[in-house]
Amino acid sequence: MQNTHDIKTLNNLIKTTLDSADGYAEAAKDAKSKSLTALFRDRSTERRQVVSTLQQRVRLLGGEPEEEGSALASAHRMFVNLRTSLTSNDNKAVVDEVERGEDHIKSEFEDAMEDEDVSPETKAVIRDVYSSVRAGHDQMRDIQRAFHD
């Protein structure tokens, strides 16, 4: 029973993290500066490494790991792309959308770490990769603030 809950929790995080990686890849296409493009590509790669770690844990628990993000995120990305193309060609709109996604992924990981039904071993894996998620969130928050100052 424990493995079932852990697998479900991990697969939810995998989908959210895949959404984040895809979001960063899209943001890299939309960014108007080379430094933001490079940063977004790096974050996308980093998020895919987090996915790999979480997928390994699911396999270790005897489960089948998620391989795709959510359909809702795909629809959101299409909306963001449309909105970005309709608004001015600045980086502010792109950074705002990335930061909003960062708030979501950070919240998902924090909820999983507070879930008392998740085993300590699985929480340790989640906590390990959370440092990357938190760093990405904090970096995007700081960039967003700089754009709005």
C-alpha positions as CSV (number, residue, x, y, z in Angstrom):
1,M,0.0,0.0,0.0
2,Q,2.8,2.4,0.9
3,N,4.5,1.9,-2.5
4,T,1.2,2.8,-4.3
5,H,0.9,6.2,-2.5
6,D,4.6,6.9,-3.1
7,I,4.4,6.0,-6.8
8,K,1.3,8.2,-7.2
9,T,3.0,11.1,-5.5
10,L,6.2,10.7,-7.5
11,N,4.3,10.4,-10.8
12,N,2.4,13.6,-10.0
13,L,5.8,15.3,-9.4
14,I,7.1,13.8,-12.6
15,K,4.3,15.3,-14.6
16,T,4.7,18.7,-13.0
17,T,8.4,18.6,-13.6
18,L,8.0,17.6,-17.2
19,D,5.6,20.5,-17.6
20,S,8.2,22.7,-16.1
21,A,11.0,21.4,-18.4
22,D,8.7,21.9,-21.4
23,G,7.8,25.4,-20.2
24,Y,11.4,26.3,-20.0
25,A,12.0,25.0,-23.4
26,E,9.2,27.1,-24.8
27,A,10.4,30.1,-22.8
28,A,13.8,29.7,-24.4
29,K,12.2,30.0,-27.8
30,D,10.3,33.1,-26.8
31,A,13.1,35.0,-24.9
32,K,14.5,38.0,-26.6
33,S,17.9,37.9,-25.0
34,K,20.6,35.3,-25.4
35,S,21.3,35.2,-21.6
36,L,17.7,34.3,-20.8
37,T,17.5,31.8,-23.7
38,A,20.6,30.1,-22.3
39,L,19.3,30.2,-18.7
40,F,15.9,28.7,-19.8
41,R,17.6,25.9,-21.8
42,D,19.8,25.1,-18.8
43,R,16.8,25.0,-16.5
44,S,14.9,22.7,-18.9
45,T,17.9,20.3,-18.9
46,E,18.1,20.4,-15.1
47,R,14.4,19.7,-14.8
48,R,14.8,16.7,-17.0
49,Q,17.5,15.4,-14.7
50,V,15.0,15.8,-11.8
51,V,12.5,13.8,-13.8
52,S,15.0,11.0,-14.3
53,T,15.8,10.8,-10.6
54,L,12.1,10.6,-9.7
55,Q,11.4,8.0,-12.5
56,Q,14.2,5.9,-11.1
57,R,12.6,5.9,-7.7
58,V,9.2,4.9,-9.2
59,R,10.9,1.9,-10.9
60,L,12.6,1.0,-7.7
61,L,9.2,0.9,-6.0
62,G,7.9,-1.4,-8.7
63,G,5.8,1.2,-10.5
64,E,5.6,2.5,-14.0
65,P,6.9,6.1,-14.2
66,E,5.1,8.9,-16.1
67,E,6.7,9.8,-19.4
68,E,4.6,12.9,-20.3
69,G,3.5,16.1,-18.7
70,S,-0.2,17.0,-18.3
71,A,-2.6,18.0,-21.0
72,L,-3.5,21.1,-19.0
73,A,0.1,22.3,-19.2
74,S,0.2,21.8,-22.9
75,A,-2.9,24.0,-23.3
76,H,-1.4,26.6,-21.0
77,R,1.8,26.7,-23.1
78,M,-0.2,27.3,-26.2
79,F,-2.0,30.2,-24.5
80,V,1.3,31.6,-23.3
81,N,2.7,31.4,-26.8
82,L,-0.3,33.2,-28.2
83,R,-0.2,35.8,-25.5
84,T,3.5,36.4,-25.9
85,S,3.1,36.8,-29.7
86,L,0.3,39.3,-29.2
87,T,2.1,41.4,-26.5
88,S,5.2,43.5,-26.9
89,N,8.4,41.7,-27.8
90,D,10.0,42.0,-24.4
91,N,11.2,39.5,-21.9
92,K,9.0,40.6,-19.1
93,A,5.9,38.6,-20.2
94,V,8.0,35.5,-20.7
95,V,9.7,35.8,-17.3
96,D,6.3,36.5,-15.7
97,E,4.9,33.2,-17.1
98,V,8.0,31.2,-16.1
99,E,7.8,32.6,-12.6
100,R,4.2,31.6,-12.3
101,G,5.1,28.1,-13.3
102,E,7.9,28.1,-10.7
103,D,5.4,29.0,-8.0
104,H,3.3,25.9,-9.0
105,I,6.1,23.4,-9.1
106,K,7.6,24.6,-5.8
107,S,4.2,24.2,-4.2
108,E,3.7,20.7,-5.5
109,F,7.1,19.6,-4.1
110,E,6.4,21.2,-0.8
111,D,3.1,19.5,-0.5
112,A,4.7,16.1,-1.3
113,M,7.4,16.7,1.4
114,E,4.6,17.5,4.0
115,D,2.5,14.4,3.0
116,E,2.7,12.2,6.1
117,D,1.7,9.1,4.0
118,V,4.9,9.3,1.8
119,S,7.6,7.0,3.1
120,P,10.8,8.5,4.6
121,E,12.9,7.0,1.8
122,T,10.8,8.6,-0.9
123,K,10.7,11.9,1.0
124,A,14.5,11.9,1.0
125,V,14.6,11.5,-2.8
126,I,12.0,14.3,-3.1
127,R,13.9,16.5,-0.7
128,D,17.2,15.9,-2.6
129,V,15.8,17.1,-6.0
130,Y,13.8,19.9,-4.3
131,S,17.0,21.9,-3.9
132,S,17.1,22.2,-7.7
133,V,13.4,23.2,-7.8
134,R,13.8,25.8,-5.1
135,A,16.9,27.3,-6.7
136,G,15.1,27.6,-10.0
137,H,12.1,29.2,-8.3
138,D,14.2,31.7,-6.4
139,Q,16.3,32.6,-9.4
140,M,13.1,33.3,-11.5
141,R,11.6,35.2,-8.7
142,D,14.6,37.5,-8.5
143,I,14.7,38.0,-12.3
144,Q,11.0,38.8,-12.3
145,R,11.5,41.4,-9.5
146,A,14.3,43.0,-11.5
147,F,12.1,43.3,-14.5
148,H,9.4,45.0,-12.4
149,D,11.7,47.4,-10.5
